Amino acid sequence: MLKKDRIEMEKKNPLVGVGGEEGEEEEEEEEEEENEDRCREYRKGNWSLNETMVLIEAKKMDYERRAQRLKELPRGSSGIGSSRAQEMRWKWVEDCCWRHGCYRSQNQCNDRWDNLMRDYKKVRAYELSLSAGGSPGLSYWKLERHERKEKNLPSNLLPEIYEALTEVVQRRAMAEKASGGACAAAARPVQEESQLGGASASMPHSSPGAGSQAPEPPLIAPPLPPYPPPHSRPMATIDSEDSQHTVSPERKRKRGGGSSSSRSNSMELSSAISKCASIIAGALQAGEQKEETRHKDLVSIEERKAKLEESKSEMSSQSMDGLASAINKLASSILGLATDRMQKLQK
């Protein structure tokens, strides 16, 4: 079926058949991959961090590979923009993931990439609004989980994933600018345009027939917001950097509100510290009281034990005295009986 589809595509578009022997080799590779797909057992369930990073790296390699192919195409041609080409791209991503230990299907990779880009666009738009001074508030990386949900932000986007996605978006923008922009925009599927629409909203879309005209270079997306450094740095530095970016526009807009907000924050902090101190003091006092009662219980138990030992020794001495007196009485009675009998025998 792959060969028939390839022949039909060559009839409709002569650019598909460019390559000769390379096209035949690609067909053979596709047949081998199709046979391998029948034996693959895909992993299901939630994506781990390692699998997500492998997928991002595979997409970065896919963008570089496609940019290189677009450079090699004749000027004015836009390549293949059909759904089949998009499917083959995701098949390539799946194979790349499998080679690096991520056993997911191309549909799973596609869905996961859509979710990642949706979360990335939300976080990036939020950080841009903070850096531009449009809305006061804390950085995304300093918000709690429930606060992120209240602001309609993803609740579990990790800094490592955000950093890797930022690198992918930046490299793609640079590759599109270097390749002319028009070919890359035509070769990009509609679905991925919707995914990265927030990241490249200012990029012009060229028509398919405008390949022969001199295309205008695409506009680069606005500078990215400050994202957290790799997790090798301490988290305290992340918080301090984010606080600098969020507080400075507030001070510019509200000169008098900064001191009042700092005073309120210091009062809240002092009240929280006093509450914690009172709780700790109460806990220490309760522990001391328990220790004292336990000591008293131990002393009373030792006293009872001593009394029991004393009473036991008294009872044993009394029993020995009684036994001795009984033996003496028995001996005296036996002696008296013997003397009486001797007297009777003498008479």
Secondary structure in CASP SS format (residue, H / E / C, confidence):
PFRMAT SS
TARGET T0000
AUTHOR 0000-0000-0000
METHOD secondary structure of the structure
MODEL  1
M C 1.00
L H 1.00
K H 1.00
K H 1.00
D H 1.00
R H 1.00
I H 1.00
E H 1.00
M H 1.00
E H 1.00
K H 1.00
K H 1.00
N C 1.00
P H 1.00
L H 1.00
V H 1.00
G H 1.00
V C 1.00
G C 1.00
G C 1.00
E H 1.00
E H 1.00
G H 1.00
E H 1.00
E H 1.00
E H 1.00
E H 1.00
E H 1.00
E H 1.00
E H 1.00
E H 1.00
E H 1.00
E H 1.00
E H 1.00
N H 1.00
E H 1.00
D H 1.00
R H 1.00
C H 1.00
R C 1.00
E C 1.00
Y C 1.00
R C 1.00
K C 1.00
G C 1.00
N C 1.00
W C 1.00
S C 1.00
L H 1.00
N H 1.00
E H 1.00
T H 1.00
M H 1.00
V H 1.00
L H 1.00
I H 1.00
E H 1.00
A H 1.00
K H 1.00
K H 1.00
M H 1.00
D H 1.00
Y H 1.00
E H 1.00
R H 1.00
R H 1.00
A H 1.00
Q H 1.00
R H 1.00
L H 1.00
K H 1.00
E H 1.00
L C 1.00
P C 1.00
R C 1.00
G C 1.00
S C 1.00
S C 1.00
G C 1.00
I C 1.00
G C 1.00
S C 1.00
S H 1.00
R H 1.00
A H 1.00
Q H 1.00
E H 1.00
M H 1.00
R H 1.00
W H 1.00
K H 1.00
W H 1.00
V H 1.00
E H 1.00
D H 1.00
C H 1.00
C H 1.00
W H 1.00
R H 1.00
H C 1.00
G C 1.00
C C 1.00
Y C 1.00
R C 1.00
S C 1.00
Q H 1.00
N H 1.00
Q H 1.00
C H 1.00
N H 1.00
D H 1.00
R H 1.00
W H 1.00
D H 1.00
N H 1.00
L H 1.00
M H 1.00
R H 1.00
D H 1.00
Y H 1.00
K H 1.00
K H 1.00
V H 1.00
R H 1.00
A H 1.00
Y H 1.00
E H 1.00
L H 1.00
S H 1.00
L H 1.00
S H 1.00
A C 1.00
G C 1.00
G C 1.00
S C 1.00
P C 1.00
G C 1.00
L C 1.00
S C 1.00
Y H 1.00
W H 1.00
K H 1.00
L C 1.00
E C 1.00
R H 1.00
H H 1.00
E H 1.00
R H 1.00
K H 1.00
E H 1.00
K C 1.00
N C 1.00
L C 1.00
P C 1.00
S C 1.00
N C 1.00
L C 1.00
L C 1.00
P H 1.00
E H 1.00
I H 1.00
Y H 1.00
E H 1.00
A H 1.00
L H 1.00
T H 1.00
E H 1.00
V H 1.00
V H 1.00
Q H 1.00
R H 1.00
R H 1.00
A H 1.00
M H 1.00
A H 1.00
E H 1.00
K H 1.00
A H 1.00
S H 1.00
G C 1.00
G C 1.00
A H 1.00
C H 1.00
A H 1.00
A H 1.00
A H 1.00
A H 1.00
R C 1.00
P C 1.00
V H 1.00
Q H 1.00
E H 1.00
E H 1.00
S H 1.00
Q H 1.00
L C 1.00
G C 1.00
G C 1.00
A C 1.00
S C 1.00
A C 1.00
S C 1.00
M C 1.00
P C 1.00
H C 1.00
S C 1.00
S C 1.00
P H 1.00
G H 1.00
A H 1.00
G H 1.00
S C 1.00
Q C 1.00
A C 1.00
P C 1.00
E C 1.00
P C 1.00
P C 1.00
L C 1.00
I C 1.00
A C 1.00
P C 1.00
P C 1.00
L C 1.00
P C 1.00
P C 1.00
Y C 1.00
P C 1.00
P C 1.00
P C 1.00
H C 1.00
S C 1.00
R C 1.00
P C 1.00
M H 1.00
A H 1.00
T H 1.00
I H 1.00
D H 1.00
S H 1.00
E H 1.00
D H 1.00
S H 1.00
Q H 1.00
H H 1.00
T H 1.00
V H 1.00
S H 1.00
P H 1.00
E H 1.00
R H 1.00
K H 1.00
R H 1.00
K C 1.00
R C 1.00
G C 1.00
G H 1.00
G H 1.00
S H 1.00
S H 1.00
S H 1.00
S H 1.00
R H 1.00
S H 1.00
N H 1.00
S H 1.00
M H 1.00
E H 1.00
L H 1.00
S H 1.00
S H 1.00
A H 1.00
I H 1.00
S H 1.00
K H 1.00
C H 1.00
A H 1.00
S H 1.00
I H 1.00
I H 1.00
A H 1.00
G H 1.00
A H 1.00
L H 1.00
Q H 1.00
A H 1.00
G H 1.00
E H 1.00
Q H 1.00
K H 1.00
E H 1.00
E H 1.00
T H 1.00
R H 1.00
H H 1.00
K H 1.00
D H 1.00
L H 1.00
V H 1.00
S H 1.00
I H 1.00
E H 1.00
E H 1.00
R H 1.00
K H 1.00
A H 1.00
K H 1.00
L H 1.00
E H 1.00
E H 1.00
S H 1.00
K H 1.00
S H 1.00
E H 1.00
M H 1.00
S H 1.00
S H 1.00
Q H 1.00
S H 1.00
M H 1.00
D H 1.00
G H 1.00
L H 1.00
A H 1.00
S H 1.00
A H 1.00
I H 1.00
N H 1.00
K H 1.00
L H 1.00
A H 1.00
S H 1.00
S H 1.00
I H 1.00
L H 1.00
G H 1.00
L H 1.00
A H 1.00
T H 1.00
D H 1.00
R H 1.00
M H 1.00
Q H 1.00
K H 1.00
L H 1.00
Q H 1.00
K C 1.00
END
